[in-house]
Amino acid sequence: MRMLAAALLSLLAPLAFAQTVSDPGWTLNGAGTPYATQAACILGADLLPLPAPGATSKAACADTTTITRTTPLPPASAAGAYLRGPTSSAALTDTVGTAWTLNGGIVYDQLVTATAAAKAGFTGGVGLLLWDGSKIHQQNQACLWWDWTGSTWASEAAPPTAPPCAGVSPSGTIITGAGQSIVDATLTTWTIQAGVVYSQPSAGAAAPAGFSANVIALAYVGGKIYQENAACQWYGWTAGAASPWAAVSAPAVTGPTCPATPPPPAASLGIKVHGATFTDLTGNVLQLQGENVTAIEISYANSMWDAYYATTVATWKSILTAWHMNIIRLPLNEWAWRTNAPSAKGVAYQTIVATAVANINAAGAYVILDLHWAAPNAYTGNLSGNNAAGYADGQPGYIDADNGVNFWTSVATAYKNNPAVLFELFNEPYGDNSGGASSYQYLKNGSGTTQVPFLDQAEGKGTGQSTGKNYAVVGHQQLVTAIRATGATNVILYSCPVWDSEPSQSLAVEPTDPLNQLGATVHYANGSNADYTNILNAGIPIIMTEFYTLASRGGYPWAQAAHIGYVMWGANNWNSNADLSSLITASPWSFNSASVAWQ
């Protein structure tokens, strides 16, 4: 009713005029009785601004008691005017003459027809009252906004003309370390402590805000908190969500944050192929020695992924120093990468990988990204009791055409500017367990439209098991072509047949690389010394990306003389510790297993 009167009144204000309303037995100044009326009782074109709907028992306007107003409405407050609370001696006036006040954090309004102010709906803890020229808005002490609809308050975003909430950080604030803080619109204080985000409510103690690690910056933009980690990945905070930190694009901030594309970790940290050797970017021959850190490939054990994300540069340095290593192999899961599956603590898979790579590089070591577990879309994880298309719960015989090219295109795009990362196309191809010419052909060039049986070494146990599914496969060549199409110049490693243990056939499955940046892998020192010599003589360096012992080949001196790299299998975080610091003192499984340990 009030809204109707306001609309009609806008035709007449601000002139002085007589306004006549009839309501039997009621008077404007009647002994404390609130004035009330009904639309049916309005007489003539001169209208009194109507009060809020009130007593309606006098439905019939039986007599013609007349109330006359001959003074103009009070002028409206300027647009943008506001009162600071919880109590203010001033008032705001809207366009229908209603006076709005704040007393004890409660909003009151007084209609021009009323003799006293009344509570405007339900309010409490109001710290600011705003008139924007058309509406009344209130903000509580938690800096949350509501606007008056005519009968109640409705939650809203901050109005464009709103002044800043007292004590709240301006939008665009960014902090990068200890001693700095952000206060958001709920008056929660946000800080970074040792790379972890902490939040402290206005009445409470500081505590970690969800799960975070390696955080280098916090930003407050548009009422939302964002964090950026050492891998230049941004996350936005949503209070109450099951996974409150969710991956987002970089917010609009200026400050000391990562660039959009992470640069190489250091000008001198990178690997190239030169003849039959791996060299650094200045041409020095490298002797690569390191270990696999396994668990990040296990799709059904995402509780172990978080340790990779939480391991700091300092911890990686200690691990590398303890075991004299300069390279780490990270086995990846195709399904987890392409779906960007969350860890147990809600961190996206690709972010975990990016953080681990960045920190390992920062610790001074190279990284091999190895496609370890994969599956075609027709397989739904039934061997491990799961149910998702392409659920990779073990090692396949070949790489599937459904997702293999897309996987390597995505990975190469992410790391093409980082020459300290090597791409290992596929862990241990075993085909259909029969070997032979067709198996070699599929491994090198794929099967085209031909469907082959999909075998799966589910949960990494035993040999490949029948799944009852068929699939088309891609070979080394398609994967190399896809990687180079992204502009990536990284070293690419390819495997030999029969679980990467038949080096005599390595050259038969060698793909063509236009950049001649290929390395060959062999597992567990299988084959003969002559097999390794043949590969090296073809101008292809070798790295054993899994092994237990080199005794059958001549130990570490044999490998070092030929600059053959070796990466132990392995080490893990089976106990799901918070980080990987246990690897500092827990020896890798194959360390000292040969007659001579490396130095």
C-alpha positions in Angstrom: 0.0 0.0 0.0 2.8 2.3 0.9 4.5 1.6 -2.5 1.2 2.5 -4.3 1.0 5.8 -2.5 4.6 6.6 -3.2 4.1 6.1 -6.9 1.1 8.4 -6.9 2.7 11.0 -4.7 5.6 11.3 -7.1 3.3 13.1 -9.5 2.6 15.8 -6.9 5.7 16.3 -4.7 7.3 18.6 -3.7 4.4 21.1 -3.8 2.4 22.1 -0.8 -1.1 20.7 -1.1 -4.1 19.6 0.8 -4.5 15.9 1.3 -7.7 14.4 2.4 -8.3 10.9 3.8 -11.4 9.5 5.4 -11.4 6.9 8.1 -14.2 6.8 10.6 -13.1 7.6 14.1 -9.4 8.0 13.5 -7.4 11.2 13.7 -3.8 12.1 12.8 -3.1 13.3 16.4 -5.5 11.2 18.2 -4.3 10.4 21.7 -1.4 8.1 20.7 -3.5 6.0 18.4 -1.5 5.0 15.3 -3.0 6.3 12.1 -4.1 3.6 9.7 -6.2 3.6 6.5 -7.3 1.6 3.5 -7.0 2.3 -0.2 -10.8 2.2 -0.4 -11.0 5.2 2.0 -9.0 7.6 -0.2 -11.0 10.5 -1.5 -10.0 12.8 -4.4 -6.8 13.3 -6.2 -4.8 14.9 -3.3 -3.3 11.9 -1.5 -1.7 11.5 1.8 1.3 9.1 1.8 -0.2 6.0 3.3 1.3 4.3 6.4 2.2 0.7 6.5 -0.9 -1.6 6.4 -2.3 -1.5 9.9 -5.7 -1.9 11.5 -8.3 -2.8 8.9 -11.3 -3.6 11.0 -13.0 -0.4 9.9 -13.7 -1.8 6.5 -16.5 0.4 5.4 -15.4 4.1 5.9 -18.9 4.8 7.3 -18.4 8.4 8.2 -16.3 11.2 6.7 -13.9 12.3 9.3 -11.4 14.4 7.4 -7.8 15.0 8.0 -6.1 17.8 6.1 -2.4 18.3 5.6 -1.3 21.5 4.0 2.5 21.4 4.5 4.9 19.9 1.9 6.8 16.6 2.4 10.3 17.0 4.0 13.0 16.9 1.3 14.7 13.5 0.6 18.3 13.0 1.7 21.0 13.2 -0.9 21.8 10.0 -2.7 24.7 8.3 -1.0 23.9 9.7 2.4 24.5 7.3 5.3 24.5 7.0 9.0 27.1 5.2 11.0 25.9 3.1 13.9 25.1 1.5 16.1 23.4 4.7 17.2 23.2 8.0 15.3 21.4 11.2 16.2 20.8 12.1 12.6 18.2 10.7 10.2 17.8 9.8 6.5 14.6 10.9 4.6 13.3 9.0 1.6 11.2 10.4 -1.2 7.9 9.8 0.6 9.0 11.7 3.7 9.8 8.7 5.9 12.5 9.3 8.4 15.0 6.5 9.0 17.1 6.3 12.1 19.5 4.0 13.9 19.3 3.3 17.6 21.3 0.5 19.3 21.9 -1.2 16.0 18.2 -1.4 15.2 16.6 0.4 12.2 13.5 2.6 12.8 11.3 4.4 10.3 8.8 7.1 11.0 6.1 7.8 8.4 5.0 11.4 7.8 1.6 10.3 9.2 3.0 8.8 12.4 3.6 10.4 15.7 6.6 8.1 16.6 9.2 6.0 15.0 8.7 2.2 14.8 11.0 -0.7 14.1 11.4 -1.3 10.4 11.1 -5.1 10.2 13.6 -7.2 12.1 17.1 -5.9 12.4 20.0 -6.1 14.9 23.7 -5.3 15.0 23.3 -2.7 12.2 26.4 -0.6 11.7 25.5 1.5 8.7 22.3 2.8 7.1 22.4 4.1 3.5 20.1 6.0 1.2 21.1 5.6 -2.5 18.4 7.9 -3.9 15.8 5.2 -4.4 16.2 2.6 -1.7 17.2 2.2 1.9 20.0 -0.3 2.6 21.4 -1.5 5.9 24.8 -3.1 6.7 25.4 -5.1 9.8 28.5 -5.3 11.8 29.7 -8.3 9.8 29.6 -6.0 6.8 26.7 -7.9 5.1 24.1 -5.9 3.2 20.2 -5.9 3.0 17.8 -3.6 1.2 14.3 -2.6 2.3 11.6 -4.0 0.0 8.7 -2.0 1.5 7.8 -4.7 4.1 11.0 -6.6 4.8 14.8 -6.8 4.4 16.3 -8.8 1.5 19.9 -9.9 1.4 22.0 -8.2 -1.4 25.4 -7.4 -2.6 27.1 -4.2 -1.5 25.3 -1.3 -3.3 27.6 0.7 -5.7 27.4 3.8 -3.5 28.3 1.9 -0.3 31.2 3.3 1.8 33.8 0.8 3.0 33.0 -1.3 6.0 34.9 -0.1 9.0 38.1 -2.1 9.3 37.6 -4.2 6.2 40.5 -4.4 3.7 39.8 -2.7 0.3 39.1 -4.9 -2.7 42.4 -5.7 -4.4 44.4 -6.1 -1.2 47.2 -8.7 -1.6 49.6 -10.0 1.1 52.6 -12.2 0.6 54.0 -13.1 4.0 54.2 -12.9 7.8 53.2 -9.7 9.6 50.5 -8.9 7.0 46.8 -9.6 7.1 43.5 -9.2 5.3 40.2 -8.5 7.0 37.2 -9.6 4.9 33.6 -8.4 5.1 32.7 -10.9 7.9 35.5 -9.3 9.9 37.6 -12.5 9.6 41.3 -11.9 9.6 43.4 -13.9 7.1 47.1 -14.5 7.3 49.9 -16.7 5.8 52.0 -18.6 8.2 54.8 -20.9 6.9 52.9 -21.2 3.6 49.6 -22.2 5.2 46.5 -20.0 5.2 45.0 -19.1 8.6 41.7 -17.5 9.3 40.6 -15.8 12.6 36.9 -14.8 13.1 36.2 -11.6 14.9 35.4 -13.6 18.1 37.7 -16.6 17.9 41.2 -18.0 17.5 43.3 -18.3 14.4 43.2 -21.8 12.7 44.2 -23.2 9.4 41.6 -22.4 6.7 40.9 -25.8 5.1 44.0 -27.4 3.7 46.7 -25.3 2.1 50.4 -25.5 1.6 53.2 -23.6 -0.2 51.0 -20.5 -0.3 52.9 -17.4 -1.5 50.0 -14.8 -1.7 46.6 -14.1 -0.4 44.2 -11.6 -2.2 40.9 -10.0 -1.3 38.9 -9.1 -4.4 35.2 -8.4 -4.7 34.5 -9.7 -1.3 36.2 -13.1 -1.9 39.5 -14.5 -0.5 42.0 -16.1 -3.0 45.3 -17.9 -2.5 48.2 -18.5 -4.8 50.7 -21.3 -4.3 54.3 -21.7 -5.3 53.2 -23.4 -8.6 51.4 -20.2 -9.6 47.9 -21.9 -9.1 45.0 -19.8 -7.8 42.2 -21.0 -5.5 39.1 -19.2 -4.2 37.6 -19.7 -0.8 34.0 -20.7 -0.3 33.0 -21.0 3.3 31.0 -24.1 4.2 31.8 -26.0 1.0 33.0 -29.6 1.3 36.2 -28.5 -0.4 36.4 -24.8 0.5 39.4 -24.0 -1.8 38.5 -24.5 -5.5 40.7 -23.8 -8.5 40.0 -20.5 -10.2 41.5 -18.2 -12.7 43.8 -15.5 -11.3 41.8 -12.6 -9.8 42.4 -9.0 -10.9 45.2 -8.0 -8.6 48.5 -6.3 -8.9 51.4 -7.2 -6.8 54.3 -9.6 -6.3 52.6 -12.8 -7.7 53.5 -15.4 -10.2 53.2 -14.5 -13.9 50.4 -16.2 -15.8 52.9 -18.7 -17.3 55.5 -20.0 -14.9 59.1 -19.4 -16.1 61.7 -22.1 -16.2 62.9 -22.8 -12.6 66.3 -21.5 -13.3 68.3 -20.5 -16.4 70.8 -23.4 -15.9 68.3 -26.1 -14.8 67.2 -28.1 -17.9 68.0 -31.2 -19.8 68.8 -31.7 -23.5 69.9 -34.6 -25.6 73.3 -34.3 -27.2 74.3 -37.4 -29.0 73.9 -40.4 -26.7 74.0 -38.3 -23.5 71.8 -36.1 -21.5 73.3 -32.7 -20.9 72.3 -29.6 -19.0 71.4 -26.4 -21.0 75.1 -25.4 -21.2 76.2 -28.7 -22.6 77.7 -30.4 -19.5 77.1 -34.2 -19.5 74.7 -35.3 -16.7 74.8 -38.5 -14.7 71.1 -38.8 -13.7 70.4 -40.7 -10.6 67.3 -40.6 -8.5 64.2 -42.4 -7.4 60.5 -42.9 -8.1 58.1 -41.4 -5.5 55.1 -43.6 -6.0 51.5 -43.2 -4.8 50.4 -40.2 -6.9 49.4 -42.7 -9.7 47.0 -44.6 -7.4 43.5 -43.4 -8.2 41.8 -45.1 -5.3 44.1 -43.8 -2.6 43.9 -40.0 -3.0 44.7 -39.6 0.7 48.3 -40.1 -0.3 48.3 -37.4 -2.9 48.2 -34.6 -0.4 51.7 -35.3 0.9 53.1 -34.3 -2.5 51.4 -31.0 -2.3 52.5 -30.3 1.3 56.2 -31.2 0.8 58.2 -28.0 0.8 61.3 -27.0 -1.2 63.4 -27.5 2.0 62.1 -31.0 2.5 62.8 -31.9 -1.1 66.4 -30.6 -0.7 66.9 -32.8 2.3 65.6 -35.9 0.5 67.8 -35.2 -2.5 70.8 -34.5 -0.4 70.3 -37.6 1.8 70.4 -40.0 -1.2 72.6 -38.1 -3.6 69.9 -37.6 -6.2 69.3 -35.1 -9.0 66.1 -36.4 -10.5 62.7 -37.5 -9.3 60.2 -39.6 -11.3 56.5 -38.9 -10.6 54.2 -41.6 -12.0 50.9 -40.1 -13.1 47.3 -41.3 -13.5 45.6 -40.5 -16.8 42.1 -40.5 -15.3 43.1 -38.3 -12.3 44.8 -35.8 -14.6 42.1 -35.5 -17.2 39.3 -35.2 -14.6 41.5 -33.1 -12.3 40.3 -35.3 -9.4 40.5 -33.9 -5.9 42.7 -35.3 -3.2 41.3 -36.3 0.2 41.8 -32.7 1.3 40.2 -31.3 -1.8 43.3 -30.2 -3.7 43.0 -30.7 -7.5 45.3 -33.3 -9.0 46.9 -31.1 -11.6 47.7 -28.6 -8.8 49.3 -31.2 -6.7 51.5 -32.2 -9.6 52.4 -28.6 -10.5 53.3 -27.9 -6.9 55.5 -31.0 -6.6 57.3 -30.2 -9.9 57.9 -26.6 -8.9 59.3 -27.5 -5.5 61.5 -30.3 -6.8 62.9 -28.0 -9.4 63.4 -25.3 -6.8 65.3 -27.8 -4.8 67.6 -28.2 -7.8 66.4 -31.5 -9.3 64.9 -32.6 -12.6 61.5 -34.3 -12.9 60.2 -37.1 -15.1 56.5 -37.1 -15.6 55.5 -40.7 -16.4 52.1 -41.9 -17.7 51.8 -44.9 -15.4 48.2 -45.9 -15.2 45.6 -45.4 -17.9 42.4 -46.8 -19.3 39.9 -46.5 -22.2 36.5 -45.0 -21.6 34.8 -48.4 -22.1 36.5 -49.5 -18.8 34.8 -48.5 -15.6 37.2 -49.7 -13.0 35.3 -53.0 -12.3 38.5 -54.9 -11.3 39.0 -52.5 -8.4 35.4 -52.0 -7.6 35.0 -48.5 -9.0 32.5 -47.2 -11.5 33.7 -44.3 -13.7 34.4 -44.1 -17.4 38.1 -44.6 -18.1 38.9 -45.1 -14.4 42.6 -46.0 -14.4 43.1 -48.4 -11.6 46.1 -50.1 -13.0 48.6 -50.4 -15.8 47.3 -51.2 -19.3 49.1 -53.1 -22.1 49.0 -50.1 -24.4 48.0 -46.4 -24.3 44.3 -45.9 -25.1 43.3 -43.8 -28.1 40.4 -42.3 -26.1 42.5 -40.2 -23.8 46.2 -40.8 -24.5 46.8 -38.0 -27.0 44.7 -35.6 -25.0 46.6 -36.4 -21.8 50.0 -35.7 -23.4 48.7 -32.6 -25.1 47.5 -31.3 -21.8 50.7 -32.2 -19.9 53.0 -30.8 -22.6 51.0 -27.6 -22.7 51.4 -27.2 -18.9 55.2 -27.8 -18.9 56.5 -26.8 -22.3 58.2 -23.8 -20.8 60.1 -25.9 -18.2 63.1 -27.7 -19.7 63.8 -29.4 -16.4 60.8 -31.7 -16.9 61.0 -34.9 -19.1 58.0 -36.6 -20.6 58.0 -40.4 -20.3 55.3 -41.6 -22.8 54.3 -44.8 -21.1 55.6 -46.8 -18.2 55.7 -50.5 -19.1 54.0 -51.5 -22.3 53.1 -55.3 -22.4 50.5 -55.3 -25.1 48.6 -58.6 -24.9 51.4 -60.3 -23.1 52.4 -62.2 -26.3 55.0 -59.9 -27.8 55.8 -60.2 -31.5 55.7 -58.0 -34.6 52.1 -56.8 -34.2 52.8 -55.8 -30.6 55.8 -53.8 -31.7 53.8 -52.2 -34.5 51.0 -51.1 -32.1 53.5 -49.8 -29.6 55.2 -47.6 -32.2 52.3 -46.5 -34.4 49.1 -47.5 -32.7 46.3 -49.8 -34.0 44.4 -47.3 -36.0 40.7 -48.4 -36.1 41.6 -52.0 -35.0 40.3 -52.9 -31.6 42.5 -55.0 -29.3 41.8 -56.6 -26.0 42.1 -54.3 -23.0 44.2 -55.9 -20.3 44.6 -54.2 -17.0 47.2 -54.8 -14.2 44.6 -53.7 -11.7 45.9 -52.3 -8.5 49.4 -52.9 -9.8 49.2 -56.6 -8.9 50.6 -59.5 -11.1 50.2 -59.3 -14.9 47.5 -57.8 -17.1 44.1 -59.3 -16.5 41.3 -59.5 -19.0 38.6 -56.9 -18.6 36.3 -58.1 -21.4 36.7 -54.8 -23.2 38.4 -53.9 -26.5 40.0 -50.6 -27.4 41.9 -48.8 -30.1 45.4 -47.8 -29.0 47.9 -45.0 -29.9 51.6 -45.5 -30.2 54.8 -43.7 -29.5 54.6 -41.8 -32.7 51.2 -40.2 -32.2 52.2 -39.1 -28.7 55.4 -37.5 -29.8 53.6 -35.7 -32.6 51.0 -34.4 -30.1 53.6 -33.2 -27.7 55.6 -31.4 -30.4 52.4 -29.8 -31.7 52.1 -27.9 -28.5 55.5 -26.2 -29.1 57.1 -28.2 -26.3 60.8 -28.9 -26.7 61.2 -31.0 -23.6 63.1 -34.3 -23.7 60.8 -37.3 -24.5 61.4 -40.8 -23.2 60.0 -43.8 -24.9 59.8 -47.4 -23.7 60.8 -50.8 -25.1 58.4 -53.7 -25.4 57.5 -56.4 -22.9 57.2 -54.4 -19.7 60.0 -52.1 -20.8 62.4 -55.1 -20.5 63.3 -56.0 -24.1 66.0 -53.4 -25.1 66.8 -55.5 -28.1 63.6 -54.2 -29.7 64.0 -50.6 -28.5 65.1 -49.3 -31.9 62.2 -51.1 -33.6 59.7 -49.0 -31.6 61.6 -45.8 -31.7 59.4 -42.9 -32.9 60.6 -40.0 -35.1 61.2 -36.8 -33.3 61.8 -33.7 -35.4 63.8 -32.1 -32.6 65.9 -35.2 -32.0 65.3 -34.9 -28.3 64.5 -38.6 -27.5 65.8 -40.8 -24.8 65.2 -44.6 -24.4 64.1 -46.3 -21.2 64.8 -49.8 -19.9 63.6 -51.3 -16.7 65.4 -53.5 -14.2 68.6 -53.8 -16.2 67.1 -56.4 -18.5 68.7 -57.5 -21.8 72.4 -57.7 -22.6 75.1 -55.2 -22.5 75.2 -55.3 -26.3 71.5 -54.2 -26.4 72.5 -51.0 -24.5 75.5 -50.4 -26.7 73.3 -50.7 -29.9 70.9 -48.0 -28.5 73.7 -45.7 -27.6 75.4 -46.2 -30.9 72.2 -45.0 -32.6 72.7 -41.7 -30.8 70.0 -42.3 -28.2 70.8 -41.8 -24.5 69.4 -44.3 -22.0 67.8 -43.9 -18.6 66.6 -46.9 -16.4 63.5 -45.3 -15.0 62.9 -48.3 -12.7 65.5 -50.8 -11.2 66.5 -52.7 -8.1 70.0 -53.7 -8.9 72.6 -53.2 -11.7 74.8 -56.1 -10.6 74.0 -58.1 -13.7 75.2 -55.3 -15.9 78.4 -54.4 -14.0 77.0 -52.1 -11.2 77.0 -48.4 -11.1 80.5 -48.0 -12.7 79.1 -49.7 -15.8 76.2 -47.3 -16.0 78.2 -44.2 -15.2 80.9 -45.0 -17.8 78.2 -44.9 -20.5 76.3 -42.0 -18.9 73.2 -44.3 -18.5 70.9 -42.7 -16.0 69.1 -44.8 -13.3 66.1 -44.1 -11.1 65.3 -46.5 -8.3 61.9 -48.1 -7.7 61.3 -46.6 -5.4 59.9 -44.8 -2.3 56.4 -44.0 -1.2 54.1 -42.6 1.4 52.1 -45.6 2.3 51.3 -44.3 5.8 49.7 -41.2 4.3 51.9 -38.8 6.3 51.3 -35.1 6.1 54.3 -34.7 3.7 57.1 -36.8 2.3 59.7 -35.9 5.0 59.9 -39.6 5.9 61.9 -40.1 2.7 64.8 -38.3 4.2 65.6 -41.2 6.5 63.7 -44.1 5.0 66.1 -45.5 2.4 64.8 -46.1 -1.1 64.0 -49.8 -1.7 66.9 -50.5 -4.0 69.6 -48.3 -2.4 72.8 -50.3 -1.8 71.1 -53.4 -3.4 73.8 -53.5 -6.0 77.4 -54.5 -5.3 78.4 -50.8 -5.3 76.1 -48.0 -4.1 76.2 -44.8 -6.1 78.0 -41.8 -4.7 
